[in-house]
Amino acid sequence: MSDCVLELDRVVKRFADNEVLRGVSISLHRHEVVCLIGASGSGKSTLLRCANLLETIDAGSITLFGQSLLDPRIDPDLVRRHIGMVFQSFNLFPHLSVLENILIGPVHALKRKRAEVHDEALVLLERIGLRDRADDFPDKLSGGQQQRVAIVRSLAMRPSLLLLDEVTSALDPTLVGEVLDLLRDLAASGTTMLIATHEMNFARDVAHQVAYLDQGVLVEMGSPEQIFTNPQHEATRTFLERVR
Amino acid sequence: MSLGADLGPPEAPPWLFAPRHKRLFIGRRGLVASTASSLLIIGGLVAVFFLAPGSANVRYYFFNPHNMWLSFVGDPAQGLSSVGVGLLTNIWIFMLSEVLVLLFGLLIAWTRMSQSPVLTPFRILSTVYTDVFRGIPILLVIFLIGFGLPGLGLGFISNQSPAVYGCVALTITYSAYVAEVFRAGINSVPHGQLLAARSLGLTRPSTMRRVILPQAVRTVIPPLLNDFISLQKDTALVSSLGAVEATRAAQIFNSTNFNASGLVVASMLFLVLTIPMTRFTDHLIARDRSRRLATT
């Protein structure tokens, strides 16, 4: 239990009278990769945003390293510095160069020395093979490159875990591979990740746990083996048959 | 009959030809047509002007070169102030107002969009402010300030020149417009940008300064310049308080010499100021448009 990074307990989230999450419990341990699967609108993205305090929850609890995030003394900005988030639509800052996109967090949120972070950023860019694009603006990059920069941007904060919100859904099919490969690398090097995804093969490969969400309810959770070959619930089975 | 477009190739090209009336103005013939219609319309208007029964009168009354020059340079001997010098008053009024409007407008937009509970009264005030001052005709604001503030007997505040009161009134009104321009610009930045910045742990002010505002500025500049163009013209309204700027000088010339050429001179001087700005704004809008078309 000591290595539990993030724990969501019976989380409820409503938008007006629409209940998007209906008591979802999920926990994420160190070096663990959990994939959230489920149809669009099942609450995957909302769950990730709640974990990041980008949304306030209506009931339940969220705990990071044993500390409740609902504690009024909590500063959401400090919480978010430990949690990296990558979005479906990349959301790189279009007015900043690739390098500046990576530097902005460490320099202006963590107040680290620019020169020091600069070198780290170049190493990260080197790792995704985009070092020569450091001074380009994001709109000069392909979707796959932009998304890889977005991933590296959140890594530059040295987060304790990464939240990934359907990071390949907005990509041209030919560009999906390069992004998934990067995520595979991260998983192999022990990055703790909570990944909402529609890529079933990817989930099967990298996830330690797979959770199936349906209309705000966590229907079942288990090893990829269990979920993909022997789902216990009818809803999971139907969903998997339809995406296959 | 099978479903689909397997009707085979058409027999001959005339199928694809446009009807005759559509082909009338293509290529060189289009150029000829546009030249001819321009000459016809513009020539017609000029002809109407010169052939009108009172044409000679109007030309003397409004376009008399001697009087135009006289009104432009002024005549101290006659007690006539120069329209050209008067324009300098317009210029400093709008330059000062524009700077104040930028600061004040941003402040109002900022408070209106703030979320801090402490700022609640200011948030309400700034909302009321933008509603009220976009709703009152600017001439009335000028009168209310220009006659109201001196009446208060508040020492320094009540002892300013009409031009200063005009400046204050223009700032008050235009800040309301510009605040809305800023707000629209800030709202035009996609929500994902805010999410990305906040999820990096940037604070709200830092997100505003480093992520939202730099992107908002690009969309804000054309409408902002448009407001500045009308602000420049509206400096003429300050004449109603008795400030001797270009319009007022032209009016004085008119009532002394019974010749309105000064008004035409003042108009031309305003054009000299506003046209470069208008062109520049249109250029920015076109550039922004082509840039957006290029990226999507």
Interface residues (C-beta under 8 A of the other chain):
Chain A: R49 N52 L54 D77 L78 V79 R80 R81 I83 G84 M85 F87 S89 N91 L92 F93 P94 H95 I104 G105 H108 A109 L110 D139 A150 R153 S154 M157
Chain B: P190 G192 Q193 L195 A196 A197 R198 S199 L200 G201 L202 T203 S206 R210 V211 P214 Q215 R218 T295
